[in-house]
Amino acid sequence: MNADKGRSSEMQDNPAGTLTVDQVAENLSAFAIDRADIKSLLGAIPEGHPIDLNCLEYELAILKILSVGWGLAFFMPVTDVNKTPLTQAFWEQIREISNNVSTLTETTTGTRVDYFGILKERLDTFVKQMQENQTEDADPTSIMGPVFADACGAPDDPMVILAGTKMFALTLGAVKEYLAAVKIKDITIH
């Protein structure tokens, strides 16, 4: 993810190169739903592998969205005045996108799906597993892969575990890099 990717007009309007919380949230939510890295991970699954690729793609998309949210929690200092507003703005964007996905699904299949509710359920599952497996030297990526594979219905599949581990690690790395590269206009508290 590049701090000014697709943002040249905004950067011109803002010569200091500082983005608002809403602009950063928009960039992060666009990254969270971008499918390029998901397609790359799916392409690494060997032909003839028994995993349902549609299920894997669906679960990778969920994991990526959740991982961007975790990236905000992990990499923004608690003392940053922008942390709470940025996190809220990001999740509001994701809620809006989720509502659109739910509406589209209902329109095309006739079945009502609460995509944001699904995101929350997965988040609860991942957080619970992280808390239950938390040790001082625990690497969250080593926990995330198996929990992800379980969500895919393939708990012992090394390819699925690896796909989930990679998605989590790559997404966190991209968010960390983006937050380090972007300058956010501080929210003024009145």
C-alpha positions as CSV (number, residue, x, y, z in Angstrom):
1,M,0.0,0.0,0.0
2,N,1.4,3.3,-0.9
3,A,0.6,6.5,1.1
4,D,-0.2,8.5,-2.0
5,K,-1.4,5.8,-4.3
6,G,-4.5,7.1,-6.1
7,R,-4.3,10.3,-4.0
8,S,-2.5,12.7,-6.3
9,S,-5.3,15.3,-6.5
10,E,-5.7,15.3,-2.7
11,M,-2.0,15.6,-2.3
12,Q,-2.0,18.6,-4.6
13,D,-4.9,20.2,-2.6
14,N,-2.9,19.6,0.5
15,P,0.7,20.7,-0.2
16,A,2.0,19.6,3.2
17,G,1.1,16.0,2.3
18,T,-1.0,15.6,5.4
19,L,-4.2,13.5,5.1
20,T,-7.3,13.8,7.2
21,V,-8.4,10.9,9.4
22,D,-11.3,10.3,6.9
23,Q,-8.9,10.1,4.0
24,V,-6.6,7.6,5.8
25,A,-9.7,5.6,6.8
26,E,-10.9,5.6,3.2
27,N,-7.4,4.4,2.0
28,L,-7.3,1.7,4.6
29,S,-10.8,0.4,3.9
30,A,-10.0,0.4,0.1
31,F,-6.9,-1.7,0.9
32,A,-8.9,-4.0,3.2
33,I,-11.3,-5.0,0.4
34,D,-8.7,-5.1,-2.4
35,R,-8.5,-8.6,-3.8
36,A,-5.1,-8.6,-5.5
37,D,-3.2,-10.2,-2.6
38,I,-6.1,-12.7,-2.1
39,K,-5.9,-13.8,-5.7
40,S,-2.1,-14.2,-5.3
41,L,-2.5,-16.4,-2.2
42,L,-5.2,-18.4,-4.0
43,G,-2.9,-18.8,-7.0
44,A,-0.3,-20.5,-4.7
45,I,-2.7,-23.3,-3.8
46,P,-1.7,-26.4,-5.9
47,E,-4.1,-27.5,-8.6
48,G,-6.2,-30.4,-7.4
49,H,-6.0,-29.4,-3.7
50,P,-9.2,-30.4,-1.9
51,I,-9.9,-27.0,-0.3
52,D,-13.0,-25.2,-1.6
53,L,-11.3,-22.2,-3.2
54,N,-14.5,-20.1,-2.9
55,C,-14.6,-20.7,0.8
56,L,-10.9,-19.9,1.1
57,E,-11.3,-16.7,-0.8
58,Y,-14.3,-15.7,1.3
59,E,-12.4,-16.3,4.5
60,L,-9.2,-14.6,3.3
61,A,-11.3,-11.5,2.5
62,I,-12.7,-11.5,6.1
63,L,-9.3,-12.1,7.6
64,K,-7.8,-9.2,5.6
65,I,-10.5,-6.7,6.8
66,L,-10.0,-7.8,10.4
67,S,-6.2,-7.6,10.1
68,V,-6.4,-4.0,8.9
69,G,-8.4,-3.2,12.0
70,W,-5.9,-5.1,14.2
71,G,-3.1,-3.1,12.5
72,L,-4.6,0.1,13.7
73,A,-4.8,-1.2,17.2
74,F,-1.2,-2.7,17.1
75,F,0.7,0.1,15.4
76,M,-0.9,3.3,16.5
77,P,0.2,4.5,20.0
78,V,-2.5,4.8,22.6
79,T,-1.5,8.4,23.1
80,D,-2.1,9.3,19.4
81,V,-5.1,11.6,19.3
82,N,-6.0,10.2,15.9
83,K,-6.2,6.5,16.9
84,T,-9.8,6.4,18.2
85,P,-11.3,8.7,15.4
86,L,-9.3,6.8,12.7
87,T,-10.4,3.4,14.1
88,Q,-14.0,4.5,14.2
89,A,-13.9,6.0,10.7
90,F,-12.3,2.8,9.4
91,W,-15.0,0.6,10.9
92,E,-17.8,2.9,9.7
93,Q,-16.4,2.5,6.2
94,I,-16.3,-1.2,6.6
95,R,-19.9,-1.2,8.0
96,E,-21.0,0.7,4.9
97,I,-19.2,-1.7,2.6
98,S,-20.7,-4.6,4.5
99,N,-24.2,-3.2,4.2
100,N,-23.7,-3.0,0.4
101,V,-22.4,-6.6,0.3
102,S,-25.4,-7.7,2.3
103,T,-27.8,-5.8,0.0
104,L,-26.2,-7.2,-3.1
105,T,-26.3,-10.7,-1.7
106,E,-30.0,-10.4,-0.9
107,T,-30.8,-9.0,-4.3
108,T,-28.9,-11.7,-6.2
109,T,-29.7,-14.7,-4.0
110,G,-32.9,-13.7,-2.1
111,T,-31.2,-14.6,1.1
112,R,-30.5,-11.9,3.8
113,V,-26.9,-12.0,5.0
114,D,-25.5,-9.7,7.7
115,Y,-21.9,-9.4,6.4
116,F,-20.9,-7.0,9.2
117,G,-22.3,-9.5,11.7
118,I,-20.2,-12.2,10.1
119,L,-17.1,-10.0,10.5
120,K,-17.9,-9.4,14.2
121,E,-18.4,-13.2,14.8
122,R,-15.0,-14.0,13.1
123,L,-13.4,-11.2,15.1
124,D,-14.8,-12.7,18.4
125,T,-13.5,-16.1,17.4
126,F,-10.0,-14.9,16.5
127,V,-9.8,-12.7,19.7
128,K,-10.9,-15.6,21.9
129,Q,-8.3,-17.9,20.4
130,M,-5.6,-15.3,20.8
131,Q,-6.5,-14.8,24.4
132,E,-6.7,-18.5,25.2
133,N,-3.3,-19.1,23.5
134,Q,-1.5,-16.0,24.8
135,T,2.0,-16.5,26.2
136,E,4.7,-14.0,26.7
137,D,6.6,-15.1,23.6
138,A,3.5,-16.1,21.5
139,D,3.6,-14.9,17.9
140,P,0.0,-13.9,16.9
141,T,0.7,-15.2,13.3
142,S,1.3,-18.7,14.7
143,I,-2.1,-18.6,16.4
144,M,-3.9,-17.0,13.5
145,G,-3.1,-19.6,10.8
146,P,-4.7,-22.6,12.6
147,V,-7.7,-20.6,13.7
148,F,-8.1,-19.4,10.1
149,A,-7.9,-22.9,8.8
150,D,-10.5,-24.0,11.3
151,A,-12.9,-21.2,10.0
152,C,-12.3,-22.6,6.5
153,G,-13.3,-26.1,7.7
154,A,-9.8,-27.4,7.1
155,P,-8.2,-27.3,10.5
156,D,-5.2,-29.5,9.7
157,D,-4.5,-28.4,6.2
158,P,-1.0,-26.9,6.0
159,M,-1.8,-25.0,2.8
160,V,-4.8,-23.3,4.4
161,I,-2.9,-22.6,7.6
162,L,-0.1,-21.0,5.5
163,A,-2.6,-18.9,3.5
164,G,-4.2,-17.5,6.6
165,T,-0.8,-16.9,8.3
166,K,0.5,-15.1,5.2
167,M,-2.7,-12.9,4.8
168,F,-2.5,-11.9,8.5
169,A,1.3,-11.1,8.4
170,L,1.3,-9.4,5.0
171,T,-1.7,-7.2,5.9
172,L,-0.3,-6.2,9.3
173,G,3.0,-5.3,7.6
174,A,1.3,-3.2,4.9
175,V,-0.7,-1.3,7.6
176,K,2.4,-0.7,9.6
177,E,4.3,0.6,6.6
178,Y,1.4,2.8,5.5
179,L,0.9,4.3,9.0
180,A,4.7,5.0,9.1
181,A,4.6,6.7,5.7
182,V,1.5,8.8,6.0
183,K,1.1,12.0,7.9
184,I,-2.3,12.4,9.5
185,K,-3.7,15.8,10.3
186,D,-4.3,15.8,14.1
187,I,-7.8,16.0,15.2
188,T,-8.4,19.1,17.3
189,I,-10.2,18.5,20.5
190,H,-12.4,21.4,21.7
